[in-house]
Amino acid sequence: MMVNLGGIVPLSTIDWIGRAAIVIFLRGCPLRCPHCHNRELQEGNSPVDISLLQKEMEKSLAMEYSSDQITLDEAIRRATVKPFVSAMVLSGGEPLMQLEQSAALLKLAKKYHLKTGLETSGYYPERLRDLLDGNLVDKIFLDLKDALLEQDYARATGRSGAAGQVLQSLRICMASGIPLDVRTTIFPEMPATSSVIDIAKMLSELEKEYPEHGLEFLILQQGRPCEGESHFEPVSLDELKGVAMMIEEMVAVKVRAAPRRELERAENCQAWPQEG
């Protein structure tokens, strides 16, 4: 099976807080968010055989062996006895644009007894349901760009018609009980504080509607300029903490400084060149 691969971070501590994870980035995204930090992964073609990703996964387990010297069963045994990397996260782009490939990678990770995470925009609710029904995902990280009002969401994503699909994905996650973090990245111009309050109210209502939900946190992230974007001053952590205090009685909330994705990817990400 061929995977349209954007790159790999063999060891990340920022994608799944509390776990060391290998992060696999898949190309393709239906959205065009104005501050996208993975803009180069929105399109393009860099096909890689999944067997190569298996070898990269083995390397990330930090077991100091060459993948062609032992069997897969032995690799699994060693990973179980002395694990280092404990999870695999699929990111993008939007991983669910490649549903079959995502499912295959998640199954492969589970063979290594790795916990599996999915970073998604929520744009493909039925594809998300397929993975959850197959028990392939252990945690969802859903990026909520703004309050789920069509006009606001179209501005935040560069695409119309996404708000309803994202709400459906949220409902699927809440009904399933899967551990879930909702992430909202705050930029100076959007989302507005009133929109963040609306997000918190919506999540609070969903928690009541689905009492067996697995929602853990609404995470407010500090947005920074992406590469090539005109400089702007990020919203300060103190301001984000102030917003968090407004909503903490509605939903469990955390504030997070801008993830050091740019630095981490520059140092650790093995990218695959596009064809042509």
C-alpha positions as CSV (number, residue, x, y, z in Angstrom):
1,M,0.0,0.0,0.0
2,M,1.2,3.5,-0.9
3,V,0.9,6.4,1.5
4,N,1.0,10.1,0.4
5,L,3.5,11.1,3.1
6,G,4.3,14.5,4.3
7,G,7.0,13.6,6.9
8,I,7.8,11.9,10.2
9,V,8.8,13.2,13.6
10,P,10.4,10.1,15.2
11,L,10.0,11.5,18.7
12,S,7.5,14.2,19.7
13,T,6.5,15.2,23.2
14,I,4.1,18.0,22.1
15,D,1.4,16.2,20.1
16,W,0.2,13.9,23.0
17,I,1.1,15.5,26.3
18,G,2.4,12.9,28.7
19,R,3.5,10.5,26.0
20,A,6.5,10.2,23.7
21,A,5.1,9.6,20.2
22,I,6.1,9.0,16.6
23,V,4.1,11.5,14.5
24,I,3.3,10.6,10.9
25,F,2.1,13.5,8.7
26,L,-0.1,12.7,5.7
27,R,-0.5,15.0,2.8
28,G,-3.8,16.5,1.7
29,C,-6.3,18.8,3.5
30,P,-9.7,20.1,2.4
31,L,-9.4,23.3,4.4
32,R,-7.3,26.5,3.8
33,C,-6.9,28.0,7.2
34,P,-5.3,31.4,6.9
35,H,-2.7,30.7,9.6
36,C,-1.9,27.1,8.7
37,H,1.5,26.0,9.9
38,N,1.5,22.9,7.7
39,R,0.6,24.7,4.5
40,E,3.1,22.6,2.5
41,L,1.1,19.5,3.3
42,Q,-2.3,20.8,2.0
43,E,-1.5,19.4,-1.5
44,G,1.3,17.5,-3.3
45,N,2.2,13.9,-3.9
46,S,5.0,12.0,-2.2
47,P,4.1,8.3,-2.3
48,V,5.9,6.0,0.1
49,D,5.3,2.3,0.6
50,I,3.9,1.5,4.0
51,S,6.7,-1.0,4.6
52,L,9.1,1.9,4.8
53,L,6.9,3.5,7.5
54,Q,7.0,0.2,9.4
55,K,10.8,0.5,9.5
56,E,10.7,4.1,10.6
57,M,8.3,3.0,13.4
58,E,10.8,0.4,14.5
59,K,13.6,2.9,14.6
60,S,11.5,5.2,16.8
61,L,11.1,2.5,19.4
62,A,14.8,3.2,20.3
63,M,15.7,-0.5,20.6
64,E,19.1,-0.1,18.9
65,Y,18.7,-2.7,16.1
66,S,18.6,-2.6,12.4
67,S,15.1,-3.5,11.2
68,D,16.4,-6.2,8.8
69,Q,18.2,-8.1,11.5
70,I,15.2,-9.4,13.6
71,T,11.7,-10.5,12.9
72,L,8.6,-8.4,13.4
73,D,7.6,-10.6,16.4
74,E,10.9,-10.0,18.0
75,A,10.5,-6.2,17.5
76,I,7.1,-6.4,19.1
77,R,8.6,-8.3,22.1
78,R,11.3,-5.8,22.6
79,A,8.9,-2.9,22.3
80,T,6.7,-4.5,25.0
81,V,9.6,-5.3,27.4
82,K,11.3,-1.9,27.2
83,P,9.2,0.7,25.5
84,F,10.4,4.3,24.9
85,V,8.1,5.7,22.3
86,S,4.6,4.7,23.6
87,A,2.3,6.2,21.0
88,M,1.8,7.0,17.3
89,V,-0.1,10.1,16.2
90,L,-1.5,10.6,12.7
91,S,-1.4,14.3,11.7
92,G,-1.4,16.3,8.5
93,G,-2.8,17.9,6.5
94,E,-6.0,16.0,7.3
95,P,-5.3,12.3,7.8
96,L,-8.8,11.2,7.0
97,M,-8.4,12.3,3.4
98,Q,-6.4,9.0,3.3
99,L,-8.9,6.7,5.2
100,E,-7.5,3.4,4.0
101,Q,-3.9,4.4,4.7
102,S,-4.8,5.8,8.1
103,A,-6.5,2.6,9.1
104,A,-3.5,0.5,8.0
105,L,-1.1,2.7,9.9
106,L,-3.2,2.6,13.0
107,K,-3.4,-1.2,12.8
108,L,0.4,-1.4,12.4
109,A,0.9,0.8,15.5
110,K,-1.3,-1.5,17.5
111,K,0.8,-4.5,16.5
112,Y,3.6,-2.7,18.3
113,H,1.4,-2.1,21.3
114,L,1.5,1.6,20.7
115,K,-1.3,3.9,21.8
116,T,-2.9,5.6,18.8
117,G,-3.9,9.2,18.4
118,L,-5.6,11.1,15.5
119,E,-5.3,14.8,14.9
120,T,-8.2,15.9,12.8
121,S,-10.2,18.9,11.7
122,G,-13.4,16.9,12.0
123,Y,-14.2,17.5,8.4
124,Y,-15.0,13.9,7.6
125,P,-17.4,12.6,10.3
126,E,-18.3,9.3,8.7
127,R,-14.7,8.4,8.1
128,L,-14.0,9.2,11.7
129,R,-16.8,7.0,12.7
130,D,-15.3,4.1,10.7
131,L,-12.1,4.3,12.6
132,L,-13.8,4.5,16.0
133,D,-16.1,1.6,15.1
134,G,-13.0,-0.4,14.3
135,N,-11.4,0.4,17.7
136,L,-8.3,1.7,15.9
137,V,-8.0,5.0,17.8
138,D,-7.2,5.6,21.5
139,K,-7.5,9.3,21.6
140,I,-8.8,12.1,19.3
141,F,-7.3,15.6,19.1
142,L,-9.9,17.7,17.3
143,D,-9.0,21.2,16.1
144,L,-11.9,23.5,16.5
145,K,-11.1,26.7,14.6
146,D,-13.9,28.9,15.8
147,A,-17.5,28.8,17.1
148,L,-19.6,26.6,14.9
149,L,-21.4,29.3,13.1
150,E,-21.2,28.9,9.4
151,Q,-20.0,32.4,8.5
152,D,-17.3,32.4,11.2
153,Y,-16.2,28.9,10.4
154,A,-15.9,29.7,6.7
155,R,-13.6,32.6,7.5
156,A,-11.5,30.5,9.9
157,T,-11.1,27.6,7.5
158,G,-11.2,29.1,4.0
159,R,-14.0,26.7,3.2
160,S,-17.8,26.9,3.4
161,G,-20.0,24.2,4.7
162,A,-17.5,22.8,7.3
163,A,-19.3,23.8,10.5
164,G,-22.0,21.2,10.4
165,Q,-19.5,18.4,9.6
166,V,-17.3,19.4,12.5
167,L,-20.3,19.4,14.9
168,Q,-21.2,15.9,13.6
169,S,-17.7,14.7,14.3
170,L,-17.9,16.2,17.8
171,R,-21.1,14.3,18.5
172,I,-19.6,11.1,17.2
173,C,-16.7,11.5,19.6
174,M,-18.8,12.4,22.6
175,A,-21.2,9.5,22.0
176,S,-18.4,7.0,21.6
177,G,-16.7,7.9,24.9
178,I,-13.3,8.0,23.4
179,P,-10.7,10.3,25.2
180,L,-10.9,13.6,23.4
181,D,-9.1,16.9,23.6
182,V,-10.6,19.9,21.7
183,R,-7.9,22.4,20.6
184,T,-8.6,26.0,19.7
185,T,-5.8,28.1,18.6
186,I,-6.2,31.8,19.4
187,F,-4.9,34.5,17.0
188,P,-5.2,38.2,17.5
189,E,-8.2,38.6,15.1
190,M,-9.9,35.2,15.6
191,P,-11.6,33.6,17.3
192,A,-13.0,36.4,19.4
193,T,-13.4,36.0,23.1
194,S,-17.2,35.8,22.6
195,S,-16.6,32.9,20.2
196,V,-14.4,31.0,22.7
197,I,-17.2,31.4,25.3
198,D,-19.7,30.0,22.7
199,I,-17.4,27.0,22.2
200,A,-17.2,26.4,25.9
201,K,-21.0,26.6,26.2
202,M,-21.5,24.2,23.3
203,L,-19.1,21.7,24.8
204,S,-20.8,22.0,28.2
205,E,-24.1,21.2,26.5
206,L,-22.7,18.2,24.7
207,E,-21.3,16.9,28.0
208,K,-24.8,17.0,29.5
209,E,-26.2,15.3,26.3
210,Y,-23.6,12.6,26.4
211,P,-22.9,11.7,30.0
212,E,-20.5,8.9,29.1
213,H,-18.3,11.3,27.0
214,G,-14.6,11.2,27.1
215,L,-13.9,14.9,26.7
216,E,-10.9,15.7,28.8
217,F,-10.0,19.4,28.0
218,L,-10.6,22.3,25.8
219,I,-7.1,23.5,25.1
220,L,-6.6,27.2,24.2
221,Q,-3.4,27.4,22.2
222,Q,-1.3,30.5,21.5
223,G,-1.2,31.1,17.8
224,R,2.0,32.4,16.1
225,P,2.8,33.5,12.6
226,C,3.5,30.6,10.2
227,E,6.6,30.6,7.9
228,G,6.3,33.3,5.3
229,E,3.4,35.1,7.0
230,S,3.6,38.8,8.0
231,H,4.7,39.1,11.6
232,F,2.1,39.7,14.3
233,E,2.3,39.8,18.1
234,P,0.7,36.7,19.5
235,V,-2.0,36.9,22.1
236,S,-0.2,36.7,25.4
237,L,-0.5,33.8,27.8
238,D,-1.9,36.1,30.4
239,E,-4.7,37.1,28.1
240,L,-5.4,33.4,27.3
241,K,-5.5,32.6,31.0
242,G,-8.0,35.5,31.4
243,V,-10.2,33.9,28.8
244,A,-9.8,30.5,30.5
245,M,-11.0,31.9,33.8
246,M,-14.2,33.1,32.0
247,I,-15.1,29.6,30.9
248,E,-13.6,27.3,33.6
249,E,-16.9,26.7,35.2
250,M,-18.4,25.5,31.9
251,V,-15.7,23.1,30.7
252,A,-12.3,21.8,31.8
253,V,-9.8,24.1,30.2
254,K,-6.0,24.4,29.7
255,V,-3.9,27.1,28.3
256,R,-0.9,26.2,26.2
257,A,1.9,28.2,24.8
258,A,2.5,27.9,21.0
259,P,3.7,24.4,20.3
260,R,7.3,24.4,19.1
261,R,6.3,22.5,16.0
262,E,8.4,24.6,13.7
263,L,11.6,24.0,15.7
264,E,10.8,20.4,16.3
265,R,10.1,19.7,12.7
266,A,13.2,21.6,11.6
267,E,15.4,19.5,13.9
268,N,13.6,16.1,13.8
269,C,11.2,15.8,10.9
270,Q,12.2,13.6,8.1
271,A,10.3,15.0,5.1
272,W,9.6,13.2,1.8
273,P,10.1,15.2,-1.4
274,Q,7.1,15.5,-3.7
275,E,7.0,14.0,-7.1
276,G,7.6,16.0,-10.1
